[in-house]
Amino acid sequence: MSLILTSRRICSQVLINARSTFWLPKNCINTCQQLNTEHDSDSSDSEQSRQSKRESTESKHDSKSTSPEDDTKHKILTAALDFVPIHGWTTESIAEGAKLQGLPAVSHGMFPRGGGDLVHHFVRECNDELADRLDAEVQEMEQEEEEGKTRRKTGAFIRDALETRLRMIIPYVDSWPQAMALAALPSNIEDHFANLSQLMDDIWYYAGDKSTDFNWYTKRFSLAVVYKSTELHLVQDESEDFQETWSFMDRRLADVAFFGSFKTNLESSMTDIEKIASAAFTTGRNIVGLNERRR
């Protein structure tokens, strides 16, 4: 129980520091604390928790609303992505997407957050696509195990999952700083953290994570720090095929590899996490004002 309480303190303290650096609203901290409470209640039965997670993951596509209005919104936003390289993450792109669907340009009024709704749509679609890929890969690995082949190591699986997800940004990398700026707005930040949390949870779930103790928190948070810091590096990378970004990511993964023994050096680890998170948020604050990426 003391470890769980300490994990809450770490999570809250890091978000408080992030808020002071990046102007994050208080509801982010409240959301984190709520997630901690929900996880505590789910952790009482490990097998039941894992089964619940599997059922939730496998049915997430089916659980999406299929109302005509939501279907129309989905089509508009999907079509709007084709115009992002021209108009950026803006209502203009949404208006063009609406026209492509045979609807009036004023249909962009269906999206009160404008470009923010477009960013969240893209992120959710990418997360869902990655989850589908990981699910297929896990099934393939399980089949190979039955045939006596060696299963891939967890580290390699997670590393490839991160790169696969980050590569989905590349077609829009020139305007991605604008998307990051929109995601940081008070009206968008809660969904941003929810999407990031879901992404981290999916990656660890398909990697075979069964932890229900303190490691549940450290694994997800440390991976989120690696992902976001690598994302910040990506939008500034001018190397061929973003090789410097992948090297940077490998170094960050190596930096947090010791988190498996997190409980033995708690206070020191908390300080390291806060330093990494603070650097990521500071870098983000410095670049999110850019309207486009300069190559």
Residue pairs with C-beta under 8 A, 6 or more apart in sequence:
3 213
3 214
3 263
4 36
4 40
4 213
4 214
6 214
6 266
7 36
7 214
7 217
7 218
8 33
8 36
10 217
10 221
10 270
10 273
11 32
11 33
11 36
11 217
11 221
12 29
12 32
12 33
13 270
13 274
14 221
14 273
14 274
14 277
15 24
15 28
15 29
15 32
16 29
17 274
17 277
17 278
17 281
18 24
18 28
18 277
18 278
18 281
19 25
19 26
19 28
19 29
21 278
21 281
21 282
21 285
22 184
22 281
22 284
22 285
23 184
24 184
24 189
25 186
25 189
25 190
27 189
27 190
28 189
28 190
28 193
31 190
31 193
31 194
32 193
35 197
36 217
39 216
39 217
42 49
42 52
42 212
43 49
43 212
43 213
43 216
46 210
46 212
49 212
50 210
53 205
54 205
57 131
57 135
57 202
57 205
58 135
60 128
60 131
61 128
64 70
69 110
72 101
72 103
72 110
73 110
73 111
74 121
75 101
76 94
76 97
76 98
76 101
76 103
76 107
76 110
76 111
77 94
77 97
77 111
77 117
77 118
77 121
77 122
78 97
78 121
78 125
79 96
79 97
79 98
79 100
79 101
80 93
80 94
80 96
80 97
80 98
80 118
81 93
81 97
81 118
81 122
81 172
82 96
82 97
82 100
83 92
83 93
83 96
83 97
84 93
84 118
84 172
84 175
85 171
85 172
85 174
85 175
86 93
86 96
87 93
87 96
88 115
88 175
88 178
88 291
88 292
89 115
89 116
89 118
89 119
89 175
89 178
89 179
89 182
90 114
90 115
90 118
91 108
91 111
91 114
91 115
93 115
93 118
94 107
94 108
94 111
94 114
94 115
94 117
94 118
95 105
95 106
95 107
95 108
96 105
98 104
98 105
98 106
98 107
98 108
99 105
108 114
111 117
111 118
113 120
113 187
113 188
115 178
115 179
115 182
116 182
116 183
116 185
116 187
116 188
119 179
119 182
119 183
119 188
120 183
120 188
120 191
120 192
120 195
122 172
122 179
123 183
123 192
123 195
124 195
126 165
126 168
126 169
127 165
127 195
127 198
127 199
127 202
129 168
130 161
130 164
130 165
130 168
130 199
130 202
130 203
131 202
131 206
133 164
134 161
134 202
134 203
134 206
135 206
137 157
137 206
138 206
141 151
141 152
144 151
145 151
154 207
154 208
155 253
155 257
157 206
157 207
158 203
158 204
158 207
158 223
158 253
159 249
159 250
159 253
161 203
161 206
161 207
162 203
162 223
162 226
162 227
162 230
162 249
162 253
163 246
163 249
165 199
165 203
165 227
166 227
166 230
166 231
166 234
166 245
166 249
169 176
169 231
169 234
170 234
170 242
172 179
173 234
173 235
173 293
174 292
174 293
174 295
175 291
175 292
175 293
176 234
176 235
176 293
177 235
177 287
177 288
177 289
177 290
177 291
177 292
177 293
178 290
178 291
178 292
180 231
180 235
180 284
180 287
180 288
181 288
181 289
181 290
182 188
183 189
183 192
184 192
184 284
184 288
196 224
196 227
196 228
197 220
197 224
199 227
200 220
200 221
200 223
200 224
200 227
201 220
203 223
204 219
204 220
204 223
209 216
209 219
211 219
214 262
214 263
215 259
215 260
215 262
215 263
218 259
218 262
218 269
219 259
221 273
222 256
222 259
222 273
223 256
225 252
225 256
225 273
225 276
225 277
225 280
226 249
226 252
226 253
226 256
228 280
228 284
229 248
229 252
229 276
229 279
229 280
229 283
230 245
230 248
230 249
230 252
232 280
232 283
232 284
232 287
233 244
233 245
233 248
233 249
234 242
234 245
235 287
235 293
236 287
236 293
237 244
237 245
238 295
239 245
252 276
255 276
256 276
258 269
259 269
262 269
